[in-house]
Amino acid sequence: RKIFFLKGGEIIETKRIILASTTHGAKRTILSSSSSPTYQIMHAGGGPTTSNDIYLANLFHTIGLGGTYNESSSIKYELWKKLAVNCVINPLTAILNCTNG
């Protein structure tokens, strides 16, 4: 997939769209509750990171984020699946006042 930039009806530039999705999670904890609170961000869990760009997938894999390559149609499925799961999990964690991860 590409985005085309037009000027006066002529294509002046094209950009490739790179898609990626991860199941890594993070959570924020309050270390001090003064007037200017201090927070700590902690890695809460890992999983695969998928991209439709082989170079980005290899980079994720090299730095330990479990990068895998999927063709464009497969990554779209992964993104829709993640959206569906988040539509259920995120409201439940807010309603039940619990953490996820």
C-alpha positions as CSV (number, residue, x, y, z in Angstrom):
1,R,0.0,0.0,0.0
2,K,1.1,3.5,-0.8
3,I,-0.1,7.0,0.0
4,F,0.1,9.4,-3.0
5,F,0.6,13.1,-2.5
6,L,-0.9,15.2,-5.3
7,K,-0.2,18.8,-6.4
8,G,-2.2,20.2,-9.3
9,G,-3.4,16.7,-10.2
10,E,0.2,15.4,-10.5
11,I,1.8,12.8,-8.2
12,I,4.6,14.6,-6.4
13,E,5.5,12.0,-3.8
14,T,4.6,8.5,-2.7
15,K,5.1,6.9,0.7
16,R,4.8,3.3,1.6
17,I,2.6,2.4,4.6
18,I,4.2,0.1,7.1
19,L,1.9,-1.7,9.5
20,A,2.9,-3.3,12.8
21,S,1.3,-4.7,15.9
22,T,2.6,-5.8,19.3
23,T,1.3,-7.6,22.3
24,H,3.9,-6.2,24.6
25,G,2.4,-4.4,27.5
26,A,3.4,-1.8,30.1
27,K,2.0,-0.5,33.3
28,R,2.6,2.7,35.2
29,T,2.9,2.8,39.0
30,I,3.1,5.8,41.2
31,L,6.3,6.0,43.2
32,S,5.5,9.2,45.1
33,S,2.2,11.0,45.4
34,S,3.4,14.5,46.1
35,S,2.1,17.6,44.3
36,S,4.4,16.4,41.4
37,P,4.1,12.6,41.4
38,T,6.9,10.4,40.2
39,Y,5.9,7.4,38.1
40,Q,7.7,4.2,37.0
41,I,6.9,2.4,33.8
42,M,7.3,-1.3,33.9
43,H,7.3,-3.9,31.2
44,A,4.2,-6.0,32.0
45,G,4.5,-8.8,29.5
46,G,5.7,-9.8,26.1
47,G,4.5,-11.4,22.9
48,P,5.0,-11.3,19.2
49,T,5.6,-8.0,17.3
50,T,4.4,-8.4,13.7
51,S,4.9,-6.2,10.7
52,N,4.3,-6.2,7.0
53,D,7.8,-4.8,6.5
54,I,10.5,-7.5,6.6
55,Y,13.2,-5.1,7.6
56,L,11.2,-3.7,10.6
57,A,10.3,-7.3,11.6
58,N,14.0,-8.3,11.5
59,L,14.9,-5.2,13.6
60,F,12.2,-6.1,16.2
61,H,13.6,-9.7,16.3
62,T,17.2,-8.5,16.7
63,I,16.4,-6.3,19.7
64,G,14.4,-9.0,21.4
65,L,10.8,-8.0,20.6
66,G,10.0,-11.2,18.8
67,G,9.6,-9.6,15.3
68,T,7.8,-11.7,12.7
69,Y,7.0,-10.8,9.1
70,N,3.5,-11.1,7.7
71,E,2.1,-10.1,4.3
72,S,-0.2,-7.1,4.2
73,S,-3.4,-9.2,4.3
74,S,-2.2,-11.2,7.3
75,I,-1.2,-8.1,9.3
76,K,-4.6,-6.5,8.7
77,Y,-6.2,-9.6,10.3
78,E,-3.8,-9.3,13.3
79,L,-4.8,-5.6,13.7
80,W,-8.5,-6.3,13.6
81,K,-8.1,-9.2,16.1
82,K,-6.2,-6.9,18.4
83,L,-8.8,-4.2,18.1
84,A,-11.6,-6.7,19.0
85,V,-9.7,-8.0,22.1
86,N,-8.9,-4.4,23.3
87,C,-12.6,-3.4,22.8
88,V,-13.4,-6.1,25.5
89,I,-10.4,-6.0,27.8
90,N,-10.0,-2.2,28.2
91,P,-13.6,-1.5,29.3
92,L,-13.5,-4.5,31.7
93,T,-10.3,-3.3,33.4
94,A,-11.8,0.1,33.9
95,I,-15.2,-1.2,35.2
96,L,-13.6,-3.8,37.5
97,N,-10.7,-1.4,38.5
98,C,-8.1,-4.0,37.8
99,T,-4.9,-4.2,35.8
100,N,-4.2,-6.1,32.6
101,G,-0.8,-7.6,32.0
